[in-house]
């Protein structure tokens, strides 16, 4: 190929690229208002993540020179120092021992309560229970914060077990609201067929209803795990023993009275965020599936 043919080929390629770009912008099906809003929203979400990552990989000198610039030299040792200062694996174990039992017990108990209420809404007692649980969603947490601290301390539950119980109880109102909406959309004929085959209430629930709750169980399980893992307020007011502190709580170690070590602090934030980020990446299809199925059937 001669040089003139090469230039002509490159010019033709650029012209095709320009035409396709013009065609894209002239496409009448594109909703530009929505597209621009999505771009702005994406930038608002991605900018803090970029800032967190770049600050975590800089030295204090690099941070002083420029906050926004990408680091010229990567300081991975910030992560190892952050792990040592926060006792990362101990805090990780504490967060896991709270979040994992919370998710399993929440799915088992909340779904059973919701099933009992959903199939007996024609009775006054169960209808009262439904509105009683729903009413709890409208009580601001600061109002009941001090009584909770006193009660848990009096019962000797100012520890991981107490936190697990609180997460299960506090999630009850919203979870029951979601479960009942989903269960009432399931055809009652399935249960009537099981009754004809001789199944009792427990068998109907575990063998017929519970398997059908997979999408909504996945949604509630993941949302509960994210809440129990990332929560800062309840562990702060309940836990007094430093040996029991969770990952969000130990981030305080980087803030002193006169200064804050931002590089180590941001590295630690990423370490605390990473487990739940991985859970969300691998489980997001179940969250979306659960929300979509709930919205269609609801």
VODREN-8608 format. One record per residue (C-alpha): y, z, x; residue number from 0; residue in one letter. Coordinates in nm, 4 decimals. Example, Ala and Ser with C-alpha at 12.3 -4.5 7.8 and 13.67 -1.06 7.14 Angstrom:
# residues 2
[[-0.4500; 0.7800; 1.2300]; 0; "A"]
[[-0.1060; 0.7140; 1.3670]; 1; "S"]
This chain:
# residues 298
[[0.0000; 0.0000; 0.0000]; 0; "X"]
[[0.3405; -0.1016; 0.1401]; 1; "X"]
[[0.6390; 0.1302; 0.1492]; 2; "X"]
[[0.8169; -0.0714; -0.1254]; 3; "X"]
[[0.5125; -0.0430; -0.3534]; 4; "X"]
[[0.5001; 0.3311; -0.2879]; 5; "X"]
[[0.8684; 0.3708; -0.3765]; 6; "X"]
[[0.8206; 0.1658; -0.6948]; 7; "X"]
[[0.5177; 0.3753; -0.7940]; 8; "X"]
[[0.7085; 0.6990; -0.7385]; 9; "X"]
[[1.0081; 0.5704; -0.9373]; 10; "X"]
[[0.7812; 0.4698; -1.2254]; 11; "X"]
[[0.6187; 0.8144; -1.2222]; 12; "X"]
[[0.9586; 0.9877; -1.2340]; 13; "X"]
[[1.0701; 0.7619; -1.5209]; 14; "X"]
[[0.7576; 0.8459; -1.7230]; 15; "X"]
[[0.8134; 1.2145; -1.6559]; 16; "X"]
[[1.1757; 1.1926; -1.7723]; 17; "X"]
[[1.0742; 1.0054; -2.0885]; 18; "X"]
[[0.8109; 1.2636; -2.1764]; 19; "X"]
[[1.0664; 1.5417; -2.1214]; 20; "X"]
[[1.3214; 1.3685; -2.3464]; 21; "X"]
[[1.0499; 1.3137; -2.6089]; 22; "X"]
[[0.9635; 1.6836; -2.5973]; 23; "X"]
[[1.3238; 1.7908; -2.6557]; 24; "X"]
[[1.3681; 1.5340; -2.9363]; 25; "X"]
[[1.0555; 1.6484; -3.1153]; 26; "X"]
[[1.1688; 1.7436; -3.4666]; 27; "X"]
[[0.8657; 1.9698; -3.5170]; 28; "X"]
[[0.9868; 2.2114; -3.2482]; 29; "X"]
[[1.1637; 2.5158; -3.3939]; 30; "X"]
[[1.4219; 2.5718; -3.1216]; 31; "X"]
[[1.5584; 2.8939; -3.2667]; 32; "X"]
[[1.2147; 3.0537; -3.2601]; 33; "X"]
[[1.1353; 2.9062; -2.9181]; 34; "X"]
[[1.4563; 3.0415; -2.7618]; 35; "X"]
[[1.4030; 3.3843; -2.9204]; 36; "X"]
[[1.0452; 3.3895; -2.7849]; 37; "X"]
[[1.1703; 3.2961; -2.4379]; 38; "X"]
[[1.4309; 3.5731; -2.4474]; 39; "X"]
[[1.1708; 3.8226; -2.5717]; 40; "X"]
[[0.9284; 3.7193; -2.2974]; 41; "X"]
[[1.1948; 3.7650; -2.0300]; 42; "X"]
[[1.2862; 4.1095; -2.1680]; 43; "X"]
[[0.9189; 4.2140; -2.1439]; 44; "X"]
[[0.8428; 4.0514; -1.8086]; 45; "X"]
[[1.1540; 4.1712; -1.6250]; 46; "X"]
[[1.0591; 4.5443; -1.6214]; 47; "X"]
[[0.7069; 4.4506; -1.5064]; 48; "X"]
[[0.8508; 4.2384; -1.2231]; 49; "X"]
[[1.0895; 4.5184; -1.1263]; 50; "X"]
[[0.8091; 4.7774; -1.1262]; 51; "X"]
[[0.5820; 4.5642; -0.9074]; 52; "X"]
[[0.8481; 4.4633; -0.6558]; 53; "X"]
[[0.9878; 4.8153; -0.6158]; 54; "X"]
[[0.6335; 4.9510; -0.5692]; 55; "X"]
[[0.5751; 4.7057; -0.2831]; 56; "X"]
[[0.9044; 4.7718; -0.0995]; 57; "X"]
[[1.0061; 5.0264; 0.1601]; 58; "X"]
[[1.3079; 5.2514; 0.0856]; 59; "X"]
[[1.5150; 5.0401; 0.3286]; 60; "X"]
[[1.4238; 4.7162; 0.1472]; 61; "X"]
[[1.5059; 4.8785; -0.1862]; 62; "X"]
[[1.8470; 4.9870; -0.0564]; 63; "X"]
[[1.9235; 4.6279; 0.0549]; 64; "X"]
[[1.8315; 4.4624; -0.2750]; 65; "X"]
[[1.6838; 4.5864; -0.6020]; 66; "X"]
[[1.5858; 4.2512; -0.7509]; 67; "X"]
[[1.4716; 4.0498; -0.4477]; 68; "X"]
[[1.0992; 3.9999; -0.3881]; 69; "X"]
[[0.9884; 4.2107; -0.0855]; 70; "X"]
[[0.9675; 4.0232; 0.2463]; 71; "X"]
[[0.7034; 4.2652; 0.3710]; 72; "X"]
[[0.4502; 4.4193; 0.1298]; 73; "X"]
[[0.3948; 4.7953; 0.1625]; 74; "X"]
[[0.0532; 4.8484; 0.0032]; 75; "X"]
[[0.0393; 5.1955; 0.1576]; 76; "X"]
[[0.2731; 5.3117; -0.1228]; 77; "X"]
[[-0.0275; 5.3057; -0.3572]; 78; "X"]
[[-0.2489; 5.5190; -0.1320]; 79; "X"]
[[0.0339; 5.7709; -0.0823]; 80; "X"]
[[0.0946; 5.7825; -0.4588]; 81; "X"]
[[-0.2776; 5.8420; -0.5232]; 82; "X"]
[[-0.2786; 6.1309; -0.2764]; 83; "X"]
[[0.0357; 6.2945; -0.4151]; 84; "X"]
[[-0.0742; 6.2735; -0.7797]; 85; "X"]
[[-0.4408; 6.3657; -0.7171]; 86; "X"]
[[-0.5105; 6.0396; -0.8942]; 87; "X"]
[[-0.8870; 6.0715; -0.9453]; 88; "X"]
[[-0.8569; 6.4265; -1.0826]; 89; "X"]
[[-0.5842; 6.3163; -1.3235]; 90; "X"]
[[-0.7856; 6.0067; -1.4123]; 91; "X"]
[[-1.0846; 6.2290; -1.4978]; 92; "X"]
[[-0.8665; 6.4535; -1.7159]; 93; "X"]
[[-0.7228; 6.1560; -1.9057]; 94; "X"]
[[-1.0714; 6.0092; -1.9504]; 95; "X"]
[[-1.2194; 6.3380; -2.0757]; 96; "X"]
[[-0.9504; 6.3455; -2.3435]; 97; "X"]
[[-0.9269; 5.9770; -2.4404]; 98; "X"]
[[-1.2987; 5.8875; -2.4582]; 99; "X"]
[[-1.4137; 6.1730; -2.6929]; 100; "X"]
[[-1.0995; 6.1221; -2.9005]; 101; "X"]
[[-1.1869; 5.7582; -2.9654]; 102; "X"]
[[-1.5538; 5.8185; -3.0535]; 103; "X"]
[[-1.4927; 6.1189; -3.2808]; 104; "X"]
[[-1.1972; 5.9443; -3.4464]; 105; "X"]
[[-1.4066; 5.6399; -3.5346]; 106; "X"]
[[-1.6941; 5.8472; -3.6720]; 107; "X"]
[[-1.5000; 6.1054; -3.8731]; 108; "X"]
[[-1.2042; 5.8995; -3.9939]; 109; "X"]
[[-1.4220; 5.6162; -4.1222]; 110; "X"]
[[-1.6431; 5.8606; -4.3156]; 111; "X"]
[[-1.3444; 6.0353; -4.4758]; 112; "X"]
[[-1.1860; 5.7004; -4.5639]; 113; "X"]
[[-1.5090; 5.5720; -4.7192]; 114; "X"]
[[-1.5441; 5.8817; -4.9370]; 115; "X"]
[[-1.1844; 5.8508; -5.0587]; 116; "X"]
[[-1.1895; 5.4714; -5.1013]; 117; "X"]
[[-1.4966; 5.4767; -5.3267]; 118; "X"]
[[-1.3713; 5.7690; -5.5367]; 119; "X"]
[[-1.0077; 5.6813; -5.5919]; 120; "X"]
[[-1.0582; 5.7030; -5.9676]; 121; "X"]
[[-1.1068; 6.0815; -5.9332]; 122; "X"]
[[-0.8005; 6.3078; -5.9179]; 123; "X"]
[[-0.9244; 6.5171; -5.6244]; 124; "X"]
[[-0.9825; 6.2185; -5.3953]; 125; "X"]
[[-0.6583; 6.0526; -5.5057]; 126; "X"]
[[-0.4778; 6.3784; -5.4170]; 127; "X"]
[[-0.6491; 6.3798; -5.0761]; 128; "X"]
[[-0.5362; 6.0234; -5.0156]; 129; "X"]
[[-0.1683; 6.0994; -5.0819]; 130; "X"]
[[-0.1995; 6.4296; -4.8916]; 131; "X"]
[[-0.3136; 6.2495; -4.5763]; 132; "X"]
[[-0.0602; 5.9692; -4.6165]; 133; "X"]
[[0.2236; 6.2225; -4.6554]; 134; "X"]
[[0.1526; 6.3489; -4.3033]; 135; "X"]
[[0.2884; 6.0219; -4.1624]; 136; "X"]
[[0.6388; 6.1158; -4.2770]; 137; "X"]
[[0.6579; 6.4538; -4.0975]; 138; "X"]
[[0.8588; 6.4258; -3.7716]; 139; "X"]
[[0.6752; 6.5672; -3.4718]; 140; "X"]
[[0.9657; 6.7847; -3.3396]; 141; "X"]
[[0.9527; 6.9906; -3.6627]; 142; "X"]
[[0.5928; 7.1010; -3.6050]; 143; "X"]
[[0.5998; 7.1050; -3.2242]; 144; "X"]
[[0.6673; 7.4764; -3.1748]; 145; "X"]
[[0.4140; 7.5966; -3.4387]; 146; "X"]
[[0.1509; 7.3768; -3.2732]; 147; "X"]
[[0.2152; 7.5280; -2.9306]; 148; "X"]
[[0.1879; 7.8820; -3.0713]; 149; "X"]
[[-0.1245; 7.8029; -3.2731]; 150; "X"]
[[-0.3108; 7.6317; -2.9879]; 151; "X"]
[[-0.2190; 7.9128; -2.7478]; 152; "X"]
[[-0.3350; 8.1773; -2.9992]; 153; "X"]
[[-0.6679; 7.9982; -3.0480]; 154; "X"]
[[-0.7203; 7.9517; -2.6739]; 155; "X"]
[[-0.7087; 7.5734; -2.7151]; 156; "X"]
[[-0.4273; 7.4989; -2.4698]; 157; "X"]
[[-0.6657; 7.2781; -2.2713]; 158; "X"]
[[-0.8422; 6.9393; -2.2869]; 159; "X"]
[[-1.0481; 7.0355; -2.5931]; 160; "X"]
[[-0.7344; 7.1361; -2.7838]; 161; "X"]
[[-0.5639; 6.8085; -2.6973]; 162; "X"]
[[-0.8678; 6.6120; -2.8153]; 163; "X"]
[[-0.8635; 6.7946; -3.1498]; 164; "X"]
[[-0.4904; 6.7326; -3.1918]; 165; "X"]
[[-0.5240; 6.3594; -3.1248]; 166; "X"]
[[-0.8076; 6.3309; -3.3785]; 167; "X"]
[[-0.6123; 6.5217; -3.6428]; 168; "X"]
[[-0.2798; 6.3436; -3.5848]; 169; "X"]
[[-0.4369; 6.0008; -3.6053]; 170; "X"]
[[-0.6060; 6.0867; -3.9338]; 171; "X"]
[[-0.3254; 5.9854; -4.1713]; 172; "X"]
[[-0.2572; 5.6379; -4.0322]; 173; "X"]
[[-0.6250; 5.5651; -3.9661]; 174; "X"]
[[-0.7258; 5.6607; -4.3196]; 175; "X"]
[[-0.4492; 5.4410; -4.4592]; 176; "X"]
[[-0.5827; 5.1430; -4.2582]; 177; "X"]
[[-0.9520; 5.2174; -4.3238]; 178; "X"]
[[-0.9080; 5.2561; -4.6998]; 179; "X"]
[[-0.7228; 4.9255; -4.7293]; 180; "X"]
[[-1.0077; 4.7550; -4.5472]; 181; "X"]
[[-1.2979; 4.9334; -4.7206]; 182; "X"]
[[-1.1575; 4.8615; -5.0682]; 183; "X"]
[[-1.1653; 4.4903; -4.9838]; 184; "X"]
[[-1.5424; 4.5039; -4.9171]; 185; "X"]
[[-1.7532; 4.3915; -5.2169]; 186; "X"]
[[-1.9048; 4.6828; -5.4087]; 187; "X"]
[[-2.2057; 4.4636; -5.4921]; 188; "X"]
[[-2.3442; 4.5238; -5.1400]; 189; "X"]
[[-2.3674; 4.8962; -5.2082]; 190; "X"]
[[-2.5116; 4.8408; -5.5569]; 191; "X"]
[[-2.7866; 4.6262; -5.4027]; 192; "X"]
[[-2.8598; 4.9006; -5.1470]; 193; "X"]
[[-2.8792; 5.1616; -5.4266]; 194; "X"]
[[-3.1311; 4.9438; -5.6139]; 195; "X"]
[[-3.3380; 4.9312; -5.2928]; 196; "X"]
[[-3.3432; 5.3128; -5.2873]; 197; "X"]
[[-3.0743; 5.3902; -5.0279]; 198; "X"]
[[-2.8772; 5.7131; -5.0540]; 199; "X"]
[[-2.5055; 5.7579; -4.9716]; 200; "X"]
[[-2.5613; 5.8259; -4.5989]; 201; "X"]
[[-2.7891; 5.5246; -4.5599]; 202; "X"]
[[-2.5403; 5.3023; -4.7435]; 203; "X"]
[[-2.2595; 5.4134; -4.5156]; 204; "X"]
[[-2.4431; 5.3802; -4.1821]; 205; "X"]
[[-2.6529; 5.0718; -4.2597]; 206; "X"]
[[-2.4203; 4.8737; -4.4888]; 207; "X"]
[[-2.0576; 4.9835; -4.4558]; 208; "X"]
[[-2.0242; 5.0948; -4.0934]; 209; "X"]
[[-2.1488; 4.7636; -3.9442]; 210; "X"]
[[-1.8927; 4.5813; -4.1607]; 211; "X"]
[[-1.6142; 4.7963; -4.0107]; 212; "X"]
[[-1.6514; 4.6472; -3.6613]; 213; "X"]
[[-1.3168; 4.4599; -3.6548]; 214; "X"]
[[-1.1143; 4.7507; -3.7900]; 215; "X"]
[[-1.3092; 4.9999; -3.5734]; 216; "X"]
[[-1.2161; 4.7938; -3.2673]; 217; "X"]
[[-0.8497; 4.7915; -3.3679]; 218; "X"]
[[-0.8293; 5.1645; -3.4399]; 219; "X"]
[[-1.0390; 5.2508; -3.1327]; 220; "X"]
[[-0.8147; 5.0581; -2.8958]; 221; "X"]
[[-0.4908; 5.1841; -3.0508]; 222; "X"]
[[-0.6225; 5.5428; -3.0365]; 223; "X"]
[[-0.7278; 5.5000; -2.6730]; 224; "X"]
[[-0.3850; 5.3642; -2.5789]; 225; "X"]
[[-0.2124; 5.6537; -2.7549]; 226; "X"]
[[-0.4347; 5.9291; -2.6103]; 227; "X"]
[[-0.4126; 5.7809; -2.2597]; 228; "X"]
[[-0.0383; 5.7126; -2.2453]; 229; "X"]
[[0.0910; 6.0107; -2.4422]; 230; "X"]
[[0.3289; 6.2370; -2.2527]; 231; "X"]
[[0.4656; 6.4832; -2.5089]; 232; "X"]
[[0.1493; 6.6598; -2.6327]; 233; "X"]
[[0.0019; 6.7213; -2.2832]; 234; "X"]
[[0.3455; 6.8442; -2.1698]; 235; "X"]
[[0.3689; 7.1145; -2.4375]; 236; "X"]
[[-0.0018; 7.2087; -2.4488]; 237; "X"]
[[-0.1256; 7.2046; -2.0881]; 238; "X"]
[[-0.0127; 7.4757; -1.8458]; 239; "X"]
[[-0.2821; 7.4466; -1.5784]; 240; "X"]
[[-0.1967; 7.1850; -1.3109]; 241; "X"]
[[-0.5687; 7.1205; -1.2613]; 242; "X"]
[[-0.5860; 6.9836; -1.6185]; 243; "X"]
[[-0.2833; 6.7545; -1.6067]; 244; "X"]
[[-0.3227; 6.3938; -1.7212]; 245; "X"]
[[-0.1967; 6.0778; -1.5513]; 246; "X"]
[[0.1342; 6.0534; -1.7435]; 247; "X"]
[[0.2148; 6.4181; -1.6657]; 248; "X"]
[[0.1638; 6.3976; -1.2890]; 249; "X"]
[[0.4408; 6.1362; -1.2590]; 250; "X"]
[[0.6785; 6.4328; -1.2447]; 251; "X"]
[[0.5735; 6.4966; -0.8838]; 252; "X"]
[[0.8022; 6.2175; -0.7594]; 253; "X"]
[[1.1180; 6.3630; -0.9097]; 254; "X"]
[[1.2825; 6.6503; -0.7276]; 255; "X"]
[[1.6102; 6.8263; -0.7994]; 256; "X"]
[[1.8108; 6.6132; -0.5556]; 257; "X"]
[[1.6249; 6.2819; -0.5182]; 258; "X"]
[[1.3540; 6.0537; -0.6531]; 259; "X"]
[[1.1079; 5.8549; -0.4401]; 260; "X"]
[[1.1253; 5.5338; -0.6418]; 261; "X"]
[[0.8793; 5.3309; -0.4301]; 262; "X"]
[[0.5966; 5.5830; -0.4616]; 263; "X"]
[[0.6889; 5.6597; -0.8225]; 264; "X"]
[[0.6692; 5.2945; -0.9289]; 265; "X"]
[[0.3406; 5.2503; -0.7409]; 266; "X"]
[[0.2053; 5.5506; -0.9304]; 267; "X"]
[[0.3271; 5.4081; -1.2628]; 268; "X"]
[[0.1229; 5.0936; -1.1977]; 269; "X"]
[[-0.1844; 5.3010; -1.1084]; 270; "X"]
[[-0.1493; 5.4991; -1.4320]; 271; "X"]
[[-0.0954; 5.1835; -1.6357]; 272; "X"]
[[-0.3744; 4.9753; -1.4800]; 273; "X"]
[[-0.6807; 5.1215; -1.6649]; 274; "X"]
[[-0.5339; 5.0729; -2.0127]; 275; "X"]
[[-0.3972; 4.7312; -1.9152]; 276; "X"]
[[-0.7497; 4.6225; -1.8232]; 277; "X"]
[[-0.8841; 4.7642; -2.1506]; 278; "X"]
[[-0.6222; 4.5725; -2.3469]; 279; "X"]
[[-0.6839; 4.2451; -2.1590]; 280; "X"]
[[-1.0587; 4.2565; -2.2262]; 281; "X"]
[[-1.0289; 4.3885; -2.5841]; 282; "X"]
[[-0.7245; 4.2029; -2.7181]; 283; "X"]
[[-0.9370; 3.9492; -2.9087]; 284; "X"]
[[-1.0908; 4.2339; -3.1131]; 285; "X"]
[[-0.7447; 4.3772; -3.1855]; 286; "X"]
[[-0.6146; 4.0411; -3.3067]; 287; "X"]
[[-0.9373; 3.9772; -3.4994]; 288; "X"]
[[-0.9161; 4.3163; -3.6700]; 289; "X"]
[[-0.5515; 4.2732; -3.7665]; 290; "X"]
[[-0.6094; 3.9187; -3.8952]; 291; "X"]
[[-0.9157; 4.0103; -4.0993]; 292; "X"]
[[-0.7427; 4.3165; -4.2403]; 293; "X"]
[[-0.4376; 4.1141; -4.3399]; 294; "X"]
[[-0.6469; 3.8410; -4.5057]; 295; "X"]
[[-0.8718; 4.0791; -4.6970]; 296; "X"]
[[-0.5936; 4.3277; -4.7738]; 297; "X"]
